Amino acid sequence: LVTAKNTTAMLTTFNEVDMSRVQEIRARYQTDFQQKFGVKLGLMSFFVRAAVEALRLHPMTNSMIDGEDIVTPSYIDMGIAVQTPKGLMVPVLRNAQTMSFAEIEKEILRLATKAREGRITLDELNGGTFTITNGGIFGSMLSTPILNYPQSAILGMHNIVDRPVAVNGKVEIRPIMYVALSYDHRIIDGKDSAAFLMDIKRMIENPEKLLFGGDDPIMKLIGL
């Protein structure tokens, strides 16, 4: 983390996400999901899947600097920050781009349990290409997460709070989460970081898009 602070040109971009649809889906399907897969349907699977699609659309966010070269892996190894009695650890979901919601939830539970019990291995902590951290579980409203060096970007989730927002010209109370993307400005432009967060926002607010690579299902259906 000190290396990241001293080496990278780190900036942070923010946005807000309406969590209404995700909350509705979790409430409606939680029991069935848990009965079928033996694990709860959490927030992280939605954000991991959204991040996978956003990283495909913005591959520089999944890249890193290696000497004079920029390396862009063809896979996505997603680091998930976990608080343990010995401090923060970041186990890695290998090939997150191939994982279903249930596989994501099961693997996060397995790795988090090992980390908290002190059984996590170095192989399970090394080699991530992108990281997600959730300060919301501790009540954090907003933060600027620090890069997990040598990665070039990290997505920060925060707590969900009912806030008044304008919807079709009317004020409504919606569950809002602020999200943050810290990134290395040496290889990621501000435009790309903002676009990445906008893609996260539109996929979390419309989870159907996760089935179509982030595209609108109806536009995909009619060939636009």
C-alpha positions, 0 to 999 in steps of 0.5 A: 500500500505504501508502494502504491501511495508513493509510486502511482498517480492515484486519483478517485472518481465517485458516483451514486447507485440506486440499489432498489432493483438489487434489493428487490431481487434479493428479497424476492429470490433469497429463500430459493437461492439459499435452498438451491445453492446453500449460500446467501445471495449477497451484494458482492455477486452483483458487483463482481459481475458488474465489475467483470462486464465493466472491465471487459468494456474498459480493459485498461482498468484491468491492466498494470504497469510492468517496467516500461510495459503495460500488461493487460491480462485476458482473464480477471482475477478479482480481489475481494477485501476481507477484514480479519482479526489480523487486519485487512486481507484480499483473497482472489477470485480466480477467473471471475469472468467465468463465475456464476452468482452462486460460484461467486458467493460460495468462493467469497465465503470459502476464502473469507472463512479461511482468512478469518481463521488464519488458514489462507495461503499466499497463493490465494492472496497473490496475483489479482488484477482488480479489487473490490472493497466494501467499507459499507459493512462498517458504516462508511458513507464515502472513502478513497480506497487505496490501490492494491499494487501493482493493480491499477484500479480498485472499486469501493462500495459503501453503506446503503442509505435511504435518500431523496432523489429526483425520479422522472421529475418527482422526489422519491426516497431510494436506497442509494450507495455511493461508489468510488473508483481509485485508479492510477492516472498513469494508464487510466484517464479520468474519462475512462474512470468515469465511464467505468463507474457509469457502467457499474451504475447502469448494470447494478440499477438494471441487472438484466444487462448483466446477461447481455454484456452490459447492453440493454436487453431490448436493444439486443433483442431488436438488433440495435 
